[in-house]
Amino acid sequence: MINFKTLVGLSTILIFFSCTSMQYTSMDVLKPAKVKFAPNAKNVLIVNNSIVQPSSIGHGTANFNEQEKKINIDTDSLSIYCLGALTQEIESNFFFNSTQLISNSINRNTDFKKIYPILSDSIIKLCDSYNTNVLVALDKIIVEDVQLELYSENEDKYLSDLEVKIQTFWSIYYPNNSKHSNITFKDTVNWQAFGETNSIASFKLPKRQDALIDAALIVGRKMSKRFIPYWEKADRYFMITNNKTLKQGMDSIYVKNWQGAIKVWENLLANSNNQYLQVMLNNNLAICYEINGEVEKAFNSIYLAYMGYMKLYFVDTQKLMRISEYMNELAIRKSEIELLNNQLGKN
């Protein structure tokens, strides 16, 4: 499982940019997955349980000023590409002790419209054979794609648009457990190209078969963020002024000495009656607390910054917007803490 404390230290990346009495920084924030696995799910087997979509279903093209026409495209390998990308992404994050894949479908049925759950006996045999304690099955993958030719008045050029919609149906099984969970996801991948003529614009798009494979790979990589916790870039804004003590705290920030900055700013906050300075200090302290993993404390500080700013006679709309957005983000993070801790095995 992911070592939360270790990864927080390794993945805190700060890049500073000046922004009118503010210092912009980009940092990594750990976000919870949408799917919750059982606490003992340490070895996962990903299984292809899908039936190939018939080539005559789901594909269309509409040339300029013409109605859409149905075309035939083979999609027999899309589930394999999707699962391969998913497995690779999960393995690279070391969330499970082991991640294994059965890429070729184990489903021997032929009706694409139906979903066939894996039987209990088969689940037990698969888990025993691969020494795993959770099975994730792709039960169905539906692809709908259409290529359109349009004219863009803004660009004064022809536009070719290729949109690929992929819907995936998943089941999560545990050996010796008759119940299983189901989940469905919808994703869209889009390509656009401009040209002086219809044919030039269309030529710039990827070939349909290649586009479908690329879309399956993109969806597979994206799917990992739904199954395991993932890092997401977040913007934070330190507020600065000519106050020497506040600048002293910023000197600690530049060398990632969060505790040093906290000590300086907490002391200054306790001894300052300047309401605007208090706003800046609470904002900056919130960021440091968050980096240290103290999300509750960070939210309390940014709330004080927001309430203090609202009491000022004159406000900078941009700063107020930044503080408000940050407060909302921390509120979301607070609501996600319990779920994230469960997924990381900390509860």
C-alpha positions in Angstrom: 0.0 0.0 0.0 1.1 3.6 -0.5 3.1 5.0 2.4 1.3 8.3 2.8 3.8 10.1 4.9 6.8 9.1 2.7 5.0 10.2 -0.5 4.0 13.5 0.9 7.6 14.3 1.5 8.8 13.1 -1.9 6.0 14.6 -4.0 5.9 18.2 -2.5 7.1 20.1 -5.6 7.2 23.9 -5.2 7.7 26.3 -8.1 7.4 29.9 -7.3 6.3 32.7 -9.5 5.7 36.4 -8.7 2.1 37.7 -8.9 1.5 41.2 -7.6 2.3 40.8 -3.8 1.6 37.1 -4.1 3.9 34.1 -4.6 2.4 31.4 -6.7 3.4 27.8 -6.0 2.4 24.5 -7.5 2.2 21.4 -5.2 1.0 17.8 -5.4 -2.1 16.8 -3.5 -3.1 13.2 -2.8 -6.7 12.6 -3.9 -8.8 9.5 -3.0 -10.0 7.0 -5.5 -13.6 6.6 -6.4 -13.5 2.8 -5.7 -13.0 1.5 -2.2 -11.3 -1.9 -1.9 -11.5 -4.1 1.2 -8.7 -3.5 3.7 -7.1 -6.9 2.9 -7.1 -6.4 -0.8 -3.3 -6.3 -1.3 -3.0 -8.5 -4.4 -5.2 -7.7 -7.4 -6.1 -9.7 -10.5 -7.5 -7.7 -13.4 -9.6 -9.8 -15.8 -11.0 -9.2 -19.2 -14.6 -10.5 -19.0 -15.9 -8.5 -22.0 -17.4 -9.5 -25.4 -16.2 -7.8 -28.5 -18.4 -5.1 -29.8 -19.6 -5.9 -33.4 -17.9 -3.9 -36.0 -21.2 -2.5 -37.3 -22.2 -0.9 -34.0 -21.3 2.6 -32.9 -19.2 4.1 -35.7 -20.3 6.9 -38.0 -19.0 9.7 -40.3 -20.6 12.8 -41.6 -19.0 14.5 -44.6 -19.6 18.3 -45.1 -23.3 19.0 -45.6 -24.2 15.3 -45.5 -26.1 13.2 -43.1 -24.2 10.8 -40.8 -23.4 7.4 -42.3 -22.7 4.2 -40.4 -19.4 2.5 -41.0 -17.8 -0.8 -39.9 -14.7 -0.7 -37.7 -13.1 -3.7 -35.8 -12.8 -3.1 -32.0 -11.7 -6.5 -31.0 -8.4 -5.3 -29.3 -9.8 -2.2 -27.4 -10.4 -4.0 -24.2 -6.8 -5.4 -24.3 -5.3 -2.0 -24.8 -7.5 -0.4 -22.1 -6.6 -3.1 -19.5 -3.0 -3.1 -20.4 -2.7 0.7 -19.8 -4.7 0.4 -16.5 -2.4 -2.4 -15.2 0.7 -0.5 -16.1 -0.4 2.6 -14.3 -1.5 0.7 -11.2 1.8 -1.2 -11.1 3.9 2.0 -11.5 2.2 3.5 -8.3 3.0 0.4 -6.1 -0.4 0.7 -4.4 -1.0 -3.1 -4.3 1.6 -5.7 -3.4 1.0 -7.3 -6.7 -1.0 -6.5 -9.9 -1.7 -9.2 -12.5 -3.6 -9.2 -15.7 -5.5 -11.7 -17.8 -5.7 -9.6 -21.0 -7.6 -12.1 -23.3 -11.3 -12.4 -22.5 -12.4 -15.3 -20.4 -16.0 -14.7 -21.5 -17.1 -17.3 -24.1 -20.6 -15.9 -24.6 -21.5 -14.1 -27.8 -24.3 -11.7 -26.9 -22.6 -8.3 -26.8 -25.7 -6.6 -25.3 -25.6 -8.6 -22.1 -23.2 -8.6 -19.1 -22.2 -12.0 -17.8 -21.0 -12.0 -14.2 -18.1 -14.3 -13.3 -19.4 -17.3 -11.4 -18.3 -17.9 -7.8 -16.4 -21.1 -8.6 -14.4 -19.4 -11.3 -13.6 -16.5 -9.0 -12.2 -18.8 -6.4 -10.2 -20.8 -9.0 -8.7 -17.6 -10.5 -7.8 -16.1 -7.1 -6.2 -19.4 -6.0 -4.3 -19.8 -9.3 -2.9 -16.2 -9.2 -2.6 -16.0 -5.4 -4.8 -12.9 -5.3 -7.5 -11.7 -2.9 -9.4 -9.3 -5.1 -10.5 -9.6 -8.7 -11.4 -6.6 -10.9 -13.2 -7.5 -14.1 -13.9 -5.4 -17.2 -17.4 -6.8 -18.1 -18.1 -4.6 -21.1 -16.7 -1.8 -23.2 -18.9 0.2 -25.5 -17.4 2.5 -28.1 -19.3 5.2 -30.0 -17.3 7.4 -32.4 -18.2 9.8 -35.1 -16.1 12.0 -37.4 -17.7 15.3 -38.6 -16.7 17.8 -41.2 -17.8 21.4 -40.4 -17.0 24.9 -41.4 -15.6 27.3 -38.8 -16.5 31.0 -39.5 -14.2 32.1 -36.6 -11.2 30.4 -38.2 -12.4 30.8 -41.8 -11.4 27.2 -42.3 -12.9 23.8 -42.5 -12.9 21.7 -39.3 -12.8 18.0 -38.9 -13.8 16.7 -35.5 -13.4 13.1 -34.3 -15.1 12.2 -31.0 -14.7 8.9 -29.3 -17.0 8.0 -26.4 -16.1 5.0 -24.3 -18.3 3.5 -21.6 -16.9 0.8 -19.4 -18.6 -1.6 -17.0 -16.6 -3.1 -14.1 -17.2 -5.7 -11.3 -15.1 -6.2 -8.2 -15.1 -9.7 -6.7 -13.6 -11.2 -3.5 -13.1 -15.0 -3.1 -15.6 -16.7 -0.8 -17.9 -13.7 -0.9 -21.1 -14.1 -2.9 -21.6 -10.3 -3.2 -19.8 -8.2 -5.7 -19.9 -4.5 -6.6 -20.5 -2.9 -10.0 -19.4 0.4 -11.3 -19.7 2.2 -14.7 -17.6 5.0 -16.1 -18.0 7.3 -19.2 -15.1 9.0 -21.0 -14.8 11.1 -24.1 -11.7 11.6 -26.2 -11.7 14.3 -28.9 -9.5 15.2 -31.9 -9.9 18.4 -34.0 -8.0 19.6 -37.1 -8.4 22.7 -39.3 -7.7 22.9 -43.1 -8.2 25.0 -46.1 -10.4 22.3 -47.5 -12.4 19.4 -46.1 -9.9 16.8 -47.3 -6.9 18.6 -45.7 -8.7 18.9 -42.4 -9.7 15.3 -42.4 -6.2 14.2 -43.4 -4.8 15.8 -40.3 -6.9 13.6 -38.0 -5.5 10.2 -36.9 -6.8 7.2 -38.7 -10.0 5.9 -37.1 -8.5 2.6 -36.0 -5.5 4.3 -34.5 -7.7 6.9 -32.8 -9.8 4.1 -31.1 -6.7 2.4 -29.9 -5.3 5.7 -28.5 -8.6 6.4 -26.9 -8.6 3.0 -25.2 -5.1 3.6 -23.9 -6.0 7.1 -22.6 -9.1 5.7 -20.8 -7.1 2.9 -19.3 -4.5 5.3 -17.9 -7.2 7.6 -16.6 -9.0 4.6 -15.0 -6.2 4.0 -12.5 -7.1 7.3 -10.8 -10.6 5.8 -10.1 -9.2 2.6 -8.6 -6.2 3.9 -6.5 -5.4 7.3 -4.8 -3.6 9.6 -7.1 -1.6 12.9 -7.1 -3.1 16.0 -8.5 -1.4 19.4 -9.1 -2.8 22.2 -7.0 -2.1 25.9 -7.0 -1.4 27.8 -3.8 -0.7 31.5 -3.3 1.5 32.9 -0.5 0.7 36.6 0.3 3.7 38.8 0.8 4.4 42.4 2.0 7.3 44.6 3.1 7.0 43.4 6.7 10.5 42.0 7.5 9.2 39.2 9.8 6.8 38.0 7.2 9.6 38.0 4.6 11.7 36.0 7.1 9.1 33.3 7.0 9.2 33.3 3.2 13.0 32.8 3.3 12.2 29.5 5.1 9.6 28.6 2.5 12.1 28.9 -0.3 14.2 26.1 1.3 11.2 24.0 2.3 11.6 24.7 6.0 7.9 24.6 6.7 8.2 24.4 10.5 10.6 27.4 10.5 8.1 29.5 8.6 5.2 28.3 10.8 7.2 29.3 14.0 8.0 32.8 12.6 4.4 33.5 11.3 2.6 32.1 14.3 4.7 34.3 16.6 4.0 37.4 14.4 0.3 36.6 14.2 0.1 36.4 18.0 1.7 39.8 18.4 0.1 41.8 15.5 -3.0 44.0 15.6 -2.8 44.8 11.9 -5.9 43.1 10.4 -4.5 43.0 6.8 -1.3 41.4 8.1 -3.3 38.9 10.0 -5.1 37.9 6.8 -1.8 37.4 5.0 -0.4 35.4 7.9 -3.4 33.1 8.2 -3.4 32.5 4.5 0.3 31.6 4.5 0.1 29.4 7.6 -2.8 27.5 6.0 -0.5 26.5 3.1 2.2 25.4 5.5 -0.2 23.4 7.6 -1.6 21.7 4.5 1.9 20.7 3.3 2.5 19.2 6.8 -0.7 17.1 6.4 -2.7 19.2 8.9 -5.7 19.8 6.7 -8.1 20.6 9.6 -5.7 23.2 10.9 -5.2 24.6 7.4 -8.9 25.0 6.9 -9.3 26.9 10.2 -6.5 29.3 9.2 -7.8 30.0 5.7 -11.3 30.5 7.2 -9.9 33.2 9.5 -8.1 34.8 6.6 -11.4 34.9 4.6 -13.4 36.3 7.5 -10.7 38.9 8.2 -10.5 40.0 4.6 -14.3 40.4 4.5 -14.0 43.0 7.3 -11.5 45.2 5.5 -12.7 48.5 4.0 -10.8 47.9 0.8 -10.3 44.5 -0.8 -8.4 43.2 -3.7 -10.9 41.1 -5.7 -8.2 38.8 -7.0 -6.8 38.0 -3.5 -10.3 37.5 -2.1 -11.1 35.1 -5.0 -7.9 33.2 -4.3 -8.6 32.9 -0.6 -12.2 31.8 -1.2 -11.2 29.2 -3.8 -8.5 27.9 -1.4 -11.0 27.6 1.4 -13.4 25.6 -0.8 -10.6 23.3 -1.8 -9.6 22.7 1.8 -13.2 22.0 2.7 -13.3 19.3 0.0 -10.0 17.9 1.3 -11.4 17.7 4.8 -14.4 15.7 3.5 -12.0 13.3 1.7 -9.7 12.6 4.6 -11.5 9.6 6.1 -12.0 8.0 2.7 -8.4 8.6 1.8 -7.1 7.2 5.1 -9.3 4.1 4.6 -7.8 3.5 1.1 -4.3 4.0 2.5 -5.0 1.5 5.3 -4.5 4.1 8.1 -7.8 3.4 9.8 
